[in-house]
């Protein structure tokens, strides 16, 4: 198996979700450090426009969105799955709630007066305006990350208390005896809050939740090797082309194999990715696209959180 390449930056909470998962799998993988804000020309050469972090690469296959990335990683290792069949609905719905709603709470806290002041103290002043403008543009046209700070401050103690109660009665993990995707998704949101000194005190006073958080954090990130973006693009360009089959292609909404389509996020970061639809499964789609630098690449997305339209 060729090694994974994780395109990320250190402060990204969704990247932390995947780094911890790779640590859980005792994985060795390559990392490319990408810019925090646009432009990201080397990443876009691989994704075709998708700008969120992280992105997972294996040869010329590019996986977008941690919902899919987590499954791809899980399927490549023989260890116990983080998607136990007996928790198929519970763990996945909790993970989806965390990645969307709980993360919106965490992001709103980061932009609260206390959270934003702590952020300003950590970064150069000239970066602050560029970051704010970038994130504002990222929210344009979508319905995600729209929560205000006052709402987030009302919600967070409710959710933390519920987590505390569940871990006290049913732990040591969110869904019981075994670690699942729910743990990784909830963890990265709390990790984001915990890393901001202005709002991290909100997490104090929950003993079982603190124990769980430290247990997940102690997993670590596995073994990383840093490579540059040019090397990653060259790996994609030199990888053999794949001939895809229609045999297991699932026709949804009348869109058929080989059609030119746009895949668009429905929450935020509304940037369409255009290409030839060559994979269609129950919760995975992929397009083939040609890039001047990266060559022929296959960009994969989950179905949840994305819409597909004929280009």
N, C-alpha and C positions, 0 to 999 in steps of 0.2 A: 504494500500500500504506500503510495506516495504521501509525503507529509502534508498536513494542513498548513496553510498560511493564513494567519489572522491579521487582518487590516484593522488597526485600532489606534486609540490614544489612551494614555493611562487613566485620565479622569473620567472616561466614559462609563456610566453605570451599566449599560447594556453589554459593553465589552467585558466588564467585570463579571457579569453573569456567565459569559462563555469562558473566560479565563479560569474561573472557579470550577466550571464543569470539566474543562480539560485537565485541571489538577485532580479532580475526582477520578478521572480515567487514567491518571498517571501518564499522561500523554507527553510526547516530545513534539514540538511544532515550531514553525517559523513565525515571526511577527514582523509586520511592516508598520511603522509609526506614521500615521496620516495626520494632516492638519485638522485642528479642532473646528475651524470655520472654512467656508468656501472661499476661494476655489480649491477644488481637489482634482486636478486634471489627471493624475495617475490613477486614482480610484475610479473616476468616471470612465476612463479608457476600458476598464474591466466591466463596470456595471452598466454603462450606457446612460447614466444619469441619476441612478439611485444614490443618495447622498448620506444615508443614515449610517451610524456606526454601531456594531462592527460589520464587516463583511468577511466571509470565510471562502478561501480559494483552495481548490485542489486541482492542479494542472490547469486546464482551461474551463473548468466548472466553477462558477461563481455563485455562492449561496448568500441570499439576502434575507434579513430578518431573523432574530434569534429564535422565533417559533420554529422555523425550519432548521436553522443551524444546529440547535440543540438535538434535534432528531437525527441529523446526519452524523453528528459526533457519536451519539449514543449507539447508533447502528454499526459503527465501525469497530467497536470494542466488545470483547466477549464478557465483560463484567456485567453485574446485575443491572438491568435497565432502570432508568429513572422514569420510565413510562410503564409502570406495572399495570397489566390489563384490568385487575380488580379495582383500580383507581382511575380508569380511563377518562371518565367524566369529571370526577372530583378534582384530580390533580391538574388536568388540562384547563378546566374552567377557572380554578384558582390562579393558575399561571397567567391565563389571559386577563383576568381581573387585575392582577398585580402589574403586568406589563402595560396595561392601558390606564386603568383608574388609579391604582396606587402610585404609579409613576407620575401621573398628573398631579397628585397630591405632593409628591416629593419635589417635582419641578416648581410648583407654586410656592413651596416653602423656600426653595433656593432663591426665588425672586421676591420673597417677602423683604421688608426693610432690614430685619436682622440678618437674614441669609445673604442678601445682596451686599450688605456692608462687609460681611466676612469675606465674600468673594472678591470685592474690590481691594481688600487688604492683601490678597494673595497674588494678584496678577498685576502687570504693568498697566498704568492708567490708559495708555493709548490702545490697549487691547480691549478694554471694557466696552467702549462704544462700538467697536467692530463686532464684538461678540453679541451684544444686545441687538444690533441690526441684523446679524446673521440669523439669530433665533427667531426674531420677529418675521423675517422672510420665510423661515422654515414653517411657521404656523399659518401662513397665508393659504387660503383656499381649503383648509382642513377643519376638522372639528375636534382635534386632539390638543392637549396642552392649553386648554382655555380656562382652567380653574383659577379663581382669584385666591390670594393669600389668606384672607379671612375665612373662606370656606375650608381651605386646607387645614388651618389651625383648629377648626371645629371638628374636623373629621379624624385627624391623626390620632388623638387619644382614644377614640372609640375603637379604631382598628387595632391599635397596640394592645388595648385591654382584651379584645377578643382573641388576639394571638396568644397573649399570656395565659388566658383561661384554657385555650385548646392545648397548648403545650403542657400545661400543668396536669391536665387530665388524660391526654392522649399521646404525648410525645414519645420519643425525643425529637421527632421530626414533625413537620407541619401536618402531614397526613398519617402519622402513626409511627410504626416501628422502622420503616424504611424511607430512605431519602428519595425524593421525587422531584420532578420538574417544578413543582410548587415551591419547594425550598429555594431553588436557584432564582426563581423569578421574584419572590418576596425579598430575598436577601439583597439583591442588587438595588432595590428601591431604598431599603433601610441603610445600606452601605452609602448611598448617595447623600442621605440625610446626615449620617454619622460623620461624613467627611467635611461637613460644613459647620464650623465652630459656632456660627450664629444660631443654628437650629438643632444641633446635635443634643443639647440638653433635653429636648422633647422625648428622647429615647430612654431617659433615666427612670429608674424605679420599677422596671419590669424584669424581675430576677430570671424567670424561666426563658423569657425572650432573649435576654442578654446571654445566657448560657448557650442557647441555640445559635445566636449570631456568632459567638466566638468559636463554636464548633464548626460552622460553615467556613468562617474566615480562615481557620487553621488548616483547611484543606490545601490552600495554596494554589499556585498557578501552573503546576507541572514544570516542565523544562522547556525554556524558550531559547531560540536562536534568532537574533535580529538580522534581517536582510533589508536591502533597500527596495524602493518601489520599482526601479528599473529591472532588478533581478526577478521580481514577481511577474512583471509584464512579459519578460523574456520567457519565463517558464510557461506562461499561458500561450505565448506565440508559438513555441516549439512543440507543444503537446500535440499528439495525434488527433486528427479530426474523428468525430463519432458519427456513425450512420444510425440514426434513430428509426425505430419501427413504429408503425401505426397499430400493431397488434394489441397493445394494452392501453391505447389512447382513449381517454374518456371524453366524449363529446358533451359539453355543457353549454347551454344557451345557444346551441347551433353553431358554435365556433369549432372548426374542424382542423385537422392536422395540416400544418404548413401555412395556415393563414397568417397574414401580417397583422399583428395586434399591438396594442399599447397596454402595459401593466402599470397601474397607478395606485399608490397608497391611498387609503381612505381616511386616515387620521391626521397626519401632518407630513411635511416633507413631500409635498405633492409635485413630484417630478416624474412624468411618464417615461417608461423604458420601452423602446420599440424594437420589435424583431419578429422572427418567424416562430410560431408556436410549435414546439416539437415534443413537449412533455405535458400531459394532462392526467393527473391522478386525483384521488379524492381530496387530498389537501396539499398538493404540490403541482406547480406549473413551471415550465421553463421555456425560454425563447432562445433562438440562435441569432446572433448578431455578428457583424463583421466590423472590427475596429482597425483603424490604420496602424496603431501601435501594437495592440494585443492580438490581432488576427481574429480567427473564428473562436468565439467564446459562447458558452451556454450559461445563461443567467437564470437561476432558480429562485422561486418565491413560494411562500405558502399561499393558500387561497384566502384564509381568514385575514382580513385587514387590507385586501387588495381587490380591485375590480379589473376586469379584462374587457376591453372594447376593441372592435375591429378598427384597425388604423386606416 
